[in-house]
Amino acid sequence: MYFVFVFSEQEEKSSLSCLDLMFNDIQANGAQVLGNSTLLSLRLSGNKIGRGGGLELASMLQENCALQELEVADCDLVDGLHSIIALIIMLKKNKALCSVDISRPLLFSHQEEWAVHCSKMLAVNSSLMELHLGRMGMTDTGIEQLTEGLGRNNSLRYLDLCSNRVTRDGAFHLAMMLKQNRALEILDLSSNQIGDGGAGYLSKAITCPRSTLKELSVCRNNITSEGLLLLAQAVKSSSTLTHMYIWGNHLEDPVCQVQPSDLISSGRLHPEQTDVSPYEVDGHVFLAEVFQSLRKPYLIYVPTFTYGYKLWVLTKTMTSHIKQ
């Protein structure tokens, strides 16, 4: 690829810090060159880098101390188990990466070996703050493995588990983890199947004094009034939770009256911190969808000026903390 060749030749002279090449036609060779660059942020999602490209990136990132954000979602790592495991093992040693997205790698194995490696990585990694594991085909067994490492992790703030196969039992393991973990602030469980049982487990975890969770999405999880009312009560009791997203569940009359109507009117939940809005017709309260969701990404690059030079540094969207 000509662009990648030019990039490689000029990178030492360039001040380029962030490169977004999503949904192009970059393949394994391009991934190798880009992975060996001095970029801070590299977004390759939607490129068909394949299994070979994933392995090349993992190899390059063993020594790369510059890259802080990597997105390789939807990269068709066909039968990409080896690529995913290699990338996860790389994160045991890499101390620079803060945000990683490996969603939808097209895994054909149902044994979830990668979740075992991911759990071991999370137990020792102290730099990763944002991890996207959407559309991985993860079941409750994989969640159980993952939460073992999460319980000992002190750095991860944002965990994306959307569009997997998590049910009530998986939600139980996540709830147990939330009672131990003192770092996680955002959990995306949208498009799973936790149901009322899973909502009940999460409700108890949210109200735990040790919980640090601030944002939770349980959209499209087959939760009925029973589970949603438990979550509403948990929001009232929680001292940390500020955002709740519930659209796509069974929003029947009791829920419409309590969540989020009462929560908004009481000031406990701000209208911009949920994805539903109450309205009234003939004395009955209904909920309409509002196009708001979890803040993505949790980590962004913002310009700063030092001695007259414009630099790009990594910062969290919700605080003023700067990672130097």
N, C-alpha and C positions, 0 to 999 in steps of 0.2 A: 504494500500500500504506500503510495507516494507521500501522503500526509504524514504517516507514521515515520517514514524515513526522514523527512524534513524535521519533524519534531525531535527525533533522536539526535540529529546533527546540531540542532540549534538550542537544545535544552539548557546547556551551561550558560548561554548568553541571554536566555529568556528569563523574565520575571513571572512567567505563567505559574499560577499556583493551583487553579481549579480548572478541570477539563471535563466537560459534559458531552459525551459522544453517544448518548443513548439512542437505540433503535437505528443504527447504521448497519454496515456490512463488515464489521471488523471480525476477524477470525483469530485462530491460535497465534499466528506470527505477530499480529498487531498487539495482542494481549501481552505477549512476552516483552516487547519493546516498552509499552506503556507501563507495565508493572515494574520496570527497572528505572523509572524516571525519578525526578525530584519533586513531583507534584505533591500537594497536600490533599487534594480531593480528586478522585477519579470515578466517573460514573459511566459504566459500560452496559447497563441494563438494556436488554433487548437486542444485543448483538449475539450472533451465533458462534461464540468462541469455542463451544464444544468442550468435550472432556479434556482434550489436549491443552486448550487455552486455560482452563481452570488449573490444571497441573502446573503450567508455566507460571501463572500468577502466584500460586502457592510457593513455588521454588524461588521466584524473584523476591517475594515479600519476606522470606527468611532473613534477608540481609537489609531490606529497605527500612530505613529509620525515619523517612520523611512522610510517607503517606499516612493520613489520619482518617480519611473517609474512603470507603470502597463500596461500590454498588455493582453487583453482578447478578441481579435478578433477571429472570426470563432469558437466560443466556443459552438455553437448550443444551445443558451439559449432559447430553443423552447418555443414560445409564451413568449419571455423574457421581456415583457413590465415592469413587476414589478421589475425584476432584474435591468434593465437599469435605471428606475426611482430611485430605491434605491441607485445605484451607483452614480447617478448624485446628489441626495440629500446629499449623503455622502461628495461630493466635496464642499458643502457649508461650512462644518465645518473643513474638513481636510486641514491643511495648509502646508503639507509636499509634497504632490504629485505635480510633475511638468509636467509629461507626461502621458497621458491616451489614450489607443486605445480600443474602444468598437465596432469596425466595424463588420458588418454582424451579428446582434444578432437574426435574424429570427423573426421579428415582424410581427404579423398577423393583428394588428389593423392599419387602415388607417387614424386614427384621429390625429396621431402625438402628443399625449399628452406629450410624453417625451421631445419634443422640447420646450414646455412651461417651463417645469422644468429646462431644460438645459439653457434656456435664463435667468431665475431667478438666476441660479447658476453663470453664467458668469458675471452677473451684480455685484456680491459681492465677487467672488473669486479673490484673489490677488497673488496666487502662481502658478497656472496652466500656462504653457508656450507652451504646445503642445497638441493638441486634434485631434484625428482621428475619424471621423464619416462617413467613407466610407460604401457604400452598406447598408444604413439604410432605403432605400425606401423613402427618404426625397423629398418632393415636394416643390413648391414655397411657399405654406402656411407654411410649417415647416421652410423654410429659413426666411420668414418674422418674425416669432416668434423668431428665433435664433438671428437675427440681432438686435433686440431690446436690448438684453443683451450685445451683442458684442459692441454696440455703447458706452457702459459705462464701458467696460473692459479695464484695463490698463496693463495687464500682458501677455496675449496670443500672442505668436509670430508665431505659425505654426497652420493653420487650414486645415484639410484634409476633403474635401466634395466629393471625387471622387465616380463615379459609383452610383449616385443618380438619381433623376428625375427633376433636376433643369433646368428650361427653361429661356426664356427672362425675365419674371417677377421676377424670383428668382435672376437673375443677377442684376436687377434694385435695389432690396433691398440690395444686397451685395455692389453695387456701392455706395449707400447712406451711408452705414455703413463705407466704406473705407474713405469717406470724413470726418468722425467724429473720427474714431478710430486712436489713435496715437501710437499703439504698434504692430499691425499685420504686419509681414514681409513676410510670405510665405502663399500662397493660392493655394490649389490644387482643381481645378474644372474639372479635366480630366474625360472623359466618362460621360458627361451630355449632355444637348441639348439646350445650351444657344443661338445658332445661331448668325446671324449678329446683331440682335437687342441687345442681351446680350453683345456681343463684343463691340458694340458702347457705352453702358452704362459703361462698365469696362474701356474703353479707356478714357472717360471723368474723371473717378475717379482716374485713374493712374496719370493723369497730374495735379490733384488738388495739390496745394502747401502743404496741410496738410497730403497728403498720405505718408505712410512709407513703402509701399509695395516694396519688393526687388525681389521676385520670384513669377511668375504666370504660372500655367499650364492650358491650355485650349485644350489639346489634345482630339480628337474625340468628337467634339462638334457641328458638322454640320455647321461650319462657312465657308462661301464662300469668294471670293476675297474682297468683300465689307468690311466685318468685319475684315478680316486679315490686310487689308491696314490701317484701322483705328487703329488697335493695333500697327502696325509698326510705324505709326506717333506718337502714344502715347509713345512708347519706346524712340523715338528721343527727345521728349519734356520732358520726366520724368527726375527728378534729382535723383531718388532713384532706379528705376527698373533696375536690372542688368541681370536677367535670364528670358527667355521666351520660352515656350514649346508649339508647335502648330501641331505636327505630327498627322495625322488622320483626318484632315480637308480637304477642297477642295483646294489643292495647285495648282492652275492654273497659267498660264503664268504671269499675272501682279504681282501676289504674289511672284513668283520665282525671278522676277527681283528686287523686293524691299525688301522683307523679307525672309531670313535675308541677302541676298547678299549685298545690300547697307549698311545695319547696320554693317555687319562684316567688309567690306572693309573700312568703315569710322572709324572703331575702337569703335563704340558705343556698339556693342554686340560681345563678345569674342566667338570664335568657341566652346569652352567647356561649354558655358552657354546657349546653345540651343540644340534642338534635331533634327535639320535638317542641311544639308550641301549642298551648291550649287555646281553644276557641269554643264559643257557646252557640248552640242552635236550639231554639224552643226549650230552653231550660236545661239542656243536656250538654255536658262538656265533652269535647272530642279533642284528639291530638293530631296536629298536622306535622309533616316532616319539615325540618329546617336543615338546609345543606351546610351543616357544621360537623366537624369530626375532630379526632385527636390531632394535635398539632404535629405536622410532618414537614421536614424532619426535625427531630429534637435538637440536632446540631447543625448549624449553618456557618457559612463563611461570611464575614462582614469586613468591609474595608476599614483600615485604621492608618494613621499617618505618623511616621516616626522620622524625625530629622528631614522632613520634606519629601520622604519617599512613601508611596502608597503601598501598603502591605495587606495581605489577607490572612486573618487569623481565625481560628476556630472558636466559636462561642455557643453557648446554650441559648435557645430561643426564649427561655423562661426566666433567665437570670442574667446578671451582668458579668458573670464569671468569664474570664478569658483564659484559654489554655495557651500558654506561651510555648 
